[in-house]
Amino acid sequence: MLPIVASGQATLVDDTHQIDPWLRFEPSIGHTPGHVSVRLTTSAGTAVFSGDLMHRVVQVAEPQWSSRFCYDVAQAAKTRREFVERHADSGTLILAAHFPRPGVIVRTDAGLRFRPID
């Protein structure tokens, strides 16, 4: 058991926990058990911190490609596909932990793509 849990200092929450009206967890299952993304909604717009949902930018165009670290490859691919479809052309800022820069997902004639924000 982690020391912070053992000492009673941790607050355990479920994968849809809402911290306040602007910040909440969203399940993004498949990579690791209990994996969540974090959605921030402000008057300036929406951003999603997607954690380990995607490891390479190419996974926006090819969401069925999983890393060797995904514990449930089929579920991870399904979750990624739903994520990129839901956020395509939405203007939602995507902050993926393993991408070099934040950006948005867009639909092009060639399919879904990740467009970094300058």
N, C-alpha and C positions, 0 to 999 in steps of 0.2 A: 504494500500500500504506500502511496506517495505520502511524504511527511506532512504536507499541508492538509491532506484528507484525514490522516491519522490524528492530527492535532485539532480537528474540528473547525478549521478555518476556511474550508472550501464550501461553496454553495453549489450543489449539483443541480443541473437544470436539464430539461429535455431539448431535443434538436429543433424545436420551434419556439424556443424561449424569446420573449420580447423584453429587451433591457429597458427601453423607454419608447415613446412614440416614434422615434427616429431610427432606432437601431434594433435589429432582430436577427436571430439565427434562422437559416433555412437548410433543411436536410439536403445533402449532396452525397448520397450514399454510393458505395462501390469501391472507392479508393481505399479507405480504412474504415473499420467499424466506428460509427458515431461521427463521421466527417460532416461538417457543416460549412456553409458559406455564411458570410455576414453581410446583411443589406443595410446600407445607410441611406436614409431619405431626408433631404433637406430642401429648403426653398430654392436652392441652386440646382437641384437635380438629384439623381439616384446613382449610387455606386454600389458595386458588389465586390467584396473581398472573397475570391473564390478558392483560396487556399490551394490544396493539391488536386483540385478537380481536373486541371489541365497542367501538363508539364512542358509542353511545347506549343508554340503558336500554331503549328500545322494541325493540331487537334481541333481547332475551330472548323477547318475545312474537312477534316477527317476524324470526327468524334469517335468513330469505332476503333481507333488506334489507342490501345491502352499501354501504360508503362508496365514494367515487370513488377512494380510495387502495388498494383491494384489487386486487392484480395478477392474481388468479385468482378472479373473482367467484363462479363455481359452486363451486369448492373452499372458498372462505371461508364461503359459506352452509352447505355440508355440514358443515364443521368446527364452525361456531357451533351448528347444530342438534344435532349429537352432543354438544357440550359442555353445552348447556342441558338436554338430556334426561338426560344422565349425572348432572348435579348437582342436578336437581330433587328437592326434599324430602330431600336427603342431609345437610343441616346444614352442608355445606362453605361456609366463608366465601369469598365472591368479592370479590377486590380488582381491579376493572377500572380501568385507568389513566385512562380518560376519564369514569368515573361519579363523581358528586359524593360518594358515600359507599360504604363497603363494605356488603355485604348477602348475602342468600341467595336462591336461586332456588326458587320454590314453585309447585306445581300448584294452580290454582283452577278453579272452574266455567267461568271465561272463558278458561282456558288457562294457559300458563306466564307467571309474573310475577317481577319482581325486588323483593324486600322489603329495603329498607335497614335496617341495624342502628342502633338509637338509641344 
